[in-house]
Amino acid sequence: DAHPSNHAAIQSLVHAMRLGPNVPAPCCVPSETKPLTLLYFDENNSLVLKNYPNMIVEKCACR
Protein backbone atom coordinates (compact mmCIF):
# COMPACT_ATOMS: atom_id res chain seq x y z
CA ASP A 1 0.00 0.00 0.00
CA ALA A 2 1.24 3.45 -0.92
CA HIS A 3 -0.67 5.81 1.33
CA PRO A 4 0.67 9.35 1.59
CA SER A 5 1.29 10.79 5.03
CA ASN A 6 -1.08 13.48 6.31
CA HIS A 7 1.71 15.98 5.75
CA ALA A 8 2.07 14.94 2.09
CA ALA A 9 -1.70 15.15 1.54
CA ILE A 10 -1.90 18.69 2.95
CA GLN A 11 1.27 19.71 1.10
CA SER A 12 -0.29 18.48 -2.14
CA LEU A 13 -3.43 20.57 -1.56
CA VAL A 14 -1.48 23.70 -0.62
CA HIS A 15 0.72 23.31 -3.69
CA ALA A 16 -2.21 22.61 -6.05
CA MET A 17 -4.22 25.57 -4.75
CA ARG A 18 -1.11 27.79 -4.85
CA LEU A 19 -1.66 28.84 -1.24
CA GLY A 20 2.03 28.87 -0.46
CA PRO A 21 4.40 30.11 -3.18
CA ASN A 22 7.36 28.24 -1.69
CA VAL A 23 5.55 24.96 -1.03
CA PRO A 24 6.73 22.27 -3.47
CA ALA A 25 4.64 19.30 -4.53
CA PRO A 26 5.21 16.18 -2.46
CA CYS A 27 7.49 13.61 -4.04
CA CYS A 28 7.91 9.86 -3.98
CA VAL A 29 10.85 8.67 -1.91
CA PRO A 30 12.09 5.21 -0.94
CA SER A 31 10.56 4.03 2.34
CA GLU A 32 11.97 0.50 2.34
CA THR A 33 15.13 -0.78 0.71
CA LYS A 34 17.20 -3.94 0.58
CA PRO A 35 20.83 -4.66 -0.27
CA LEU A 36 22.17 -5.53 -3.70
CA THR A 37 24.62 -8.43 -3.82
CA LEU A 38 27.23 -8.39 -6.59
CA LEU A 39 29.69 -11.06 -7.62
CA TYR A 40 32.56 -9.71 -9.72
CA PHE A 41 36.24 -10.00 -10.56
CA ASP A 42 38.46 -7.26 -9.15
CA GLU A 43 41.58 -5.76 -10.75
CA ASN A 44 43.65 -8.78 -9.58
CA ASN A 45 41.21 -11.17 -11.23
CA SER A 46 40.03 -12.35 -7.81
CA LEU A 47 36.37 -13.22 -7.38
CA VAL A 48 34.63 -10.82 -4.97
CA LEU A 49 31.19 -11.09 -3.38
CA LYS A 50 29.99 -7.77 -2.02
CA ASN A 51 26.76 -6.44 -0.51
CA TYR A 52 25.78 -2.83 -1.15
CA PRO A 53 23.16 -1.72 1.40
CA ASN A 54 20.04 0.27 0.48
CA MET A 55 20.39 -0.21 -3.28
CA ILE A 56 17.06 -1.86 -4.19
CA VAL A 57 13.86 0.05 -3.47
CA GLU A 58 11.10 -2.20 -2.16
CA LYS A 59 8.49 0.44 -1.27
CA CYS A 60 7.93 4.15 -1.86
CA ALA A 61 6.02 6.78 0.08
CA CYS A 62 4.90 10.34 -0.60
CA ARG A 63 6.82 12.84 1.52
C-alpha positions in Angstrom: 0.0 0.0 0.0 1.2 3.4 -0.9 -0.7 5.8 1.3 0.7 9.4 1.6 1.3 10.8 5.0 -1.1 13.5 6.3 1.7 16.0 5.8 2.1 14.9 2.1 -1.7 15.2 1.5 -1.9 18.7 3.0 1.3 19.7 1.1 -0.3 18.5 -2.1 -3.4 20.6 -1.6 -1.5 23.7 -0.6 0.7 23.3 -3.7 -2.2 22.6 -6.1 -4.2 25.6 -4.8 -1.1 27.8 -4.9 -1.7 28.8 -1.2 2.0 28.9 -0.5 4.4 30.1 -3.2 7.4 28.2 -1.7 5.5 25.0 -1.0 6.7 22.3 -3.5 4.6 19.3 -4.5 5.2 16.2 -2.5 7.5 13.6 -4.0 7.9 9.9 -4.0 10.8 8.7 -1.9 12.1 5.2 -0.9 10.6 4.0 2.3 12.0 0.5 2.3 15.1 -0.8 0.7 17.2 -3.9 0.6 20.8 -4.7 -0.3 22.2 -5.5 -3.7 24.6 -8.4 -3.8 27.2 -8.4 -6.6 29.7 -11.1 -7.6 32.6 -9.7 -9.7 36.2 -10.0 -10.6 38.5 -7.3 -9.1 41.6 -5.8 -10.8 43.7 -8.8 -9.6 41.2 -11.2 -11.2 40.0 -12.3 -7.8 36.4 -13.2 -7.4 34.6 -10.8 -5.0 31.2 -11.1 -3.4 30.0 -7.8 -2.0 26.8 -6.4 -0.5 25.8 -2.8 -1.2 23.2 -1.7 1.4 20.0 0.3 0.5 20.4 -0.2 -3.3 17.1 -1.9 -4.2 13.9 0.1 -3.5 11.1 -2.2 -2.2 8.5 0.4 -1.3 7.9 4.2 -1.9 6.0 6.8 0.1 4.9 10.3 -0.6 6.8 12.8 1.5 
